[in-house]
Amino acid sequence: MEATIKVGIKTKGDPVLIKQEDHTLLKNMLIGDNFHWERVIEAKLLGILTPYRSYNFPDHSGFCESEADKRITLINTLPLETYLECVVGSEMNPTAPAEFLKAHAVISRSWALGKILGYHNSDDSGRKLTSDTIIDWEDTSGHREFHVCSDDHCQRYQGFQTINPNNLKAIRETAGEILKTPDGRIVDTRFSKCCGGRTEVFSTCWQSREESCLESFPDPWCDLSSLSPAVRRSLVSTILKDYDRTTEGFGYRWESEVSKSEIKKNLWDYFRRDIGEIVKLEALHRGPSGRIDLIRIHGSKGNIDLGKELKIRRLLSSSHLYSSAFEIEDKGEIIRLQGKGWGHGVGLCQIGAANMALQGHGYKEILSFYYPGSRIFLILP
């Protein structure tokens, strides 16, 4: 019997559903919650839809970052392979290189099955919440009565309108394939948009432990500077969804500025901490890719230490910074950030993996590169 998965669907306001002959149309699915590409879309959903109580994603201090009208309102129960067909098309354009889509099918299946079977349960090791320290992160520990959610918090799931013959082919040609660690566990197959030239380790972004096959190593593939401008534009437009293409330079290298008054406001709005006027920022610890996972904010009334990487990205932007791999330049009231990468950088780099496929590497080579030591294992249908 095929595995089923329960997906928590996030909507903007109460769900607006229209029953069709062979599916349900959700008029107001929220995607990219709090990120710079946030928007509301129509989604065609298969499977069973169950109403769910209003549910935000609070942090462990009890304060919720999301607005009150952005919440999980539905649970969508459907077969795992149908879910994967939607995920691969939601994450990447179906025009992406075929071997890249196959690699994504394997890692999306592995990650989802790990959640269904409870192999990658979360814990609170490393969390710290005091008056002068916030070390926190987002993972599936907050999910109740469903395995994964529909947004970037987990894997993108935007309904079956994202399904394309290329997605279906990738799913079917890798049917039942998952990645396992050398000792036989399902790999926690994290992935992000662009590692920025070096992948990151698990502990920089989540619990204070390391996961097998998630290592930090140089990644030359997401540097597209050797490609001609025309080829580079073509590759990026082939890979990325339309709203992702609004990110200039796809996040490989970037600059941003934030005012100290904005930091002060964000520190209160998102974390309910007031340390007076912001004096300076100090990176206390970085992961091997250069991503900051602990930063000290110096204020006129005291200091506060903040981590991990996603919380730092939230503090220093009106949405989220592309990544926490940045250098700090204090310009007085303005702080200039010079950064690299888009996302947490752990596991597969989507830009790099797509470039590998473009250069003729097969999906098994891609998986071996990004998850060193892993092996493909065939599960029974």
Salt bridges, closest charged atoms under 4 A:
ASP14 OD1 - ARG71 NH2 2.55
ASP22 OD1 - HIS23 ND1 2.85
ASP33 OD2 - LYS10 NZ 2.98
ASP33 OD1 - LYS70 NZ 3.66
GLU38 OE1 - LYS70 NZ 3.11
GLU42 OE2 - LYS27 NZ 2.52
GLU65 OE2 - LYS311 NZ 2.73
GLU65 OE1 - ARG314 NE 3.65
GLU67 OE2 - LYS70 NZ 3.62
GLU81 OE2 - ARG109 NE 2.98
GLU99 OE2 - LYS102 NZ 3.02
ASP123 OD2 - ARG209 NH1 2.91
ASP124 OD1 - HIS60 NE2 3.91
ASP124 OD1 - ARG127 NH1 2.61
ASP136 OD1 - HIS60 ND1 3.33
ASP136 OD1 - ARG127 NE 2.49
GLU138 OE1 - HIS153 ND1 3.27
GLU145 OE2 - ARG53 NH1 3.10
ASP152 OD2 - ARG156 NE 3.00
GLU173 OE1 - LYS102 NZ 3.35
GLU173 OE2 - LYS169 NZ 2.64
ASP183 OD2 - ARG185 NE 3.46
ASP188 OD1 - ARG190 NE 2.88
GLU211 OE2 - ARG209 NE 2.90
ASP244 OD2 - ARG156 NH1 2.73
ASP244 OD2 - LYS193 NZ 3.39
GLU257 OE2 - ARG336 NH2 3.25
ASP269 OD2 - LYS265 NZ 2.48
ASP274 OD2 - LYS301 NZ 3.29
GLU277 OE2 - LYS264 NZ 2.73
GLU282 OE1 - HIS298 NE2 2.79
ASP293 OD1 - HIS285 ND1 2.80
ASP305 OD1 - ARG296 NE 2.70
GLU309 OE1 - ARG313 NH1 3.25
GLU327 OE1 - ARG286 NH2 3.54
GLU329 OE2 - LYS331 NZ 3.51
GLU329 OE1 - ARG336 NH1 3.96
ASP330 OD2 - LYS260 NZ 3.21
GLU365 OE2 - HIS361 ND1 3.24
